Amino acid sequence: MAQPKDFGYGEEQEMLKDSARRFMEDKQPLLALRASIKGTEDPYFGESRTGSYDKAVWNEMIGLGWTALAVPEAAGGVGMNLVTAIAVAEEVGRAGMPTPLTSTLQSTFVLRESGTDSAMSWLSKIAEGTSMALAIYGEDGSLEADSTDITVSNGKLNGTSWYVQDLQKIDSLLVAAKDEGAVKLYCVDLKVSGVDLQFDRIVDLTRDQGRVTFNDVSAECVCEDGASTLQKAMPALLTLISADIAGGCEWLLQATAEYAKVRTQFDRPIGFFQAVKHPIVNMMILGDQTRSLVYAAACAYDTDPDNSHKAAHLAKSSASDTAEFCANRATQLHGGIGFTWEHDVQIYHKRVMHSQQLFGDGIWQREKAATYF
Amino acid sequence: MASTETTEQREFREYCSAWLIEHKPPPTKIPLPQAAYEVTSEDHRSYLVDWQAKCYEAGLIATDVPKEYGGHGHDHFQQIASTEVRRANAPYFINWIGLGMAAPTLLAHGTEEQRKTFLPPIFSGEEIWCQGFSEPGAGSDLVSLQTSAVKDGDNWVVNGSKVWTSLGHFAKWMLLLARTDKNDRYNGITYFIGPMEAQGVTVQPIHKMTGESGFNEVFLEDVVVPDHYRIDEVGKGWQVAMSTLTNERGAGTGVGAIANSESPFAAIEQLIALAKREKRNGRTLWEDPVWRDKLIKLYERTEAATQNFRRLGVKELNGGAMRIPLQGKLTGSELGQALHQTALSMLGMKSSLYIGDPNAEEDGRWALGYMNTYTGTISGGSSEIQRNILGERVLGLPKTK
């Protein structure tokens, strides 16, 4: 129950966060994104959109050791904790960066919780740069860890997994499958035969998503007790996505505040008017609440497992509501320009609202949190 | 709780917690009001002054203040003592304006003589302080205050009136802002130590919407204030006042437990307990997902306040020195109000029953508390003013005058 007062956030974390921030600012991911999606704007007549990202930038991120960050040292990783991982995830969110990093970090924490030899060998691959995403949702998008529609018999996977994130960017999947009712976890290389990918057309431009159908696919079991392992890793999954939201909402706050200083109407910068000023302050207040709860949740996961679920549900509850509010106010207060494709507000708006639903929105999280009272 | 504590800090924490267990006084016959600013009875006054004096003597107040000013001369121990006082659920300190505002102001701006004279009786509770900022015509627009101070030899002659003066009926001293130059809005204000027992001072209680009194209107008629009661230079009053308000808004480090009423954590925990026993249609409110959602949202906001405070200790994660501290008063008071509104809603028809009704839940404390939350959202710069300050000072938005 002894949690460090400083969340375990020290010099090392700050240096990493700072370098992640400078790296992503330097790469200007949104410029690259815009170039790659040119011509896909129109949902009726536009070209089909691909989950574009800059593979060279991703290779640089691997080179910087970010996939190895949370991989245990025994598997060739750096062995850092969740507080360290969310420092990077927050910067990914602030940059709105299209990258399979968050999915890969989430998979890493599930494999860590499993801890089997086979899980460790997949963790070594991640440390070397293999990206991975979670395939745990069924068609109804139910948020329970054991809601998968995939079945397994004689070591072969069958069925379809829905809402898989970053499907066009990743190398491998961590799949939840039912073996006569018991959920087990499997790792699959995306290139093996029998794996069929269908890409969704989604609102968020910075991510991609899709369905994966398995036809008698041989896969390696990395965990026999999948339901409880997913449950143990859930605080890490929730906290990572909440950190991404915290970063994105800080961008929305700063962009809106800057706009309110330069946009003039009725002979004054619009930030002079309290009808504009006060909601911007409210964005900051909600963002700060989320940020504090996110660091608290990460610290609870790292040092105080008994309280980690409650803390993570509170963090994602706050993050989800903050996402909705900040996206809404940012677009509204930017006025007409905020409603256009041209302005970056729409990109962040869509990203944080996608994140709002990932692993359950605020209402879902509060219902989960209530079980700890 | 904190693994980063030094041995000395841990020992001091253990000392505070043991001392509080041993010395926490038995409750008063008539329950204390919910907050220090509502104390009006002489019994409560002497009980609370006695308690504050004991805590001061034990080293729980003025812990980090240098010894020459009556403090205990430690370094970074005050927060430990304050946390333990809150944790022990001990009575509040009646001289909260003295501790929270007068002492930090005197330490930062007072003369050597003022510090040596005024600080020790602030700490012991022997001399109660009140705040003379607001006037009938100067509330949120504080800088328009009209009470005047005119120099007369070595003295100043003060005329005017102050309003919403909490503890004015017990106070020996007032943090007094008066206009010394009618032609300079900001630089025409000077800060004084106002003698409440001087000739020409009349204190008249004001009754709040709760029916309680506790604050006052104070009339100042040719009140003589010696020049050595002036704090800082003539015309510097506004700047000094801003530093006092920083303390009032929860940003200051303080010299004693600032909390003058119960913590929101206690409130949300009581609300959840209430939900588990209060019934509608044969089931408890807690069995209703709508109520669970509402209550967990409030718990989340309460927890966020605690974690914001914790994040203050990690500079790199603050996004600027004043960003989190300046939110404290605004979010704390609005959370308190939401908690009380929710309690009334949970009580349903029972929320109509007030103090003195035999069927009232906890003798009407939720209704009383609800009404009193407006003290938090209006005084010390209303929530609207707080949002202006945050927008302007933290986000750099244009000033709303």
Interface residues (C-beta under 8 A of the other chain):
Chain A: A2 Q3 P4 K5 D6 F7 Y9 E14 K17 E250 L253 A257 A260 K261 R268 P269 G271 F272 F273 Q274 K277 H278 I280 V281 N282 M284 I285 D288 Q289 T290 R291 S292 L293 Y295 A296 L314 S317 S318 D321 G362 I363 R366 E367 A369 A370 F373
Chain B: M1 A2 S3 T4 I272 P289 R292 D293 L295 I296 K297 Y299 E300 R301 E303 A304 A305 Q307 N308 R310 R311 G313 V314 E316 L317 G319 R323 I324 Q327 L330 T331 E384 R387 N388 L390 G391 E392 V394 L395 G396 L397 P398 K399 T400
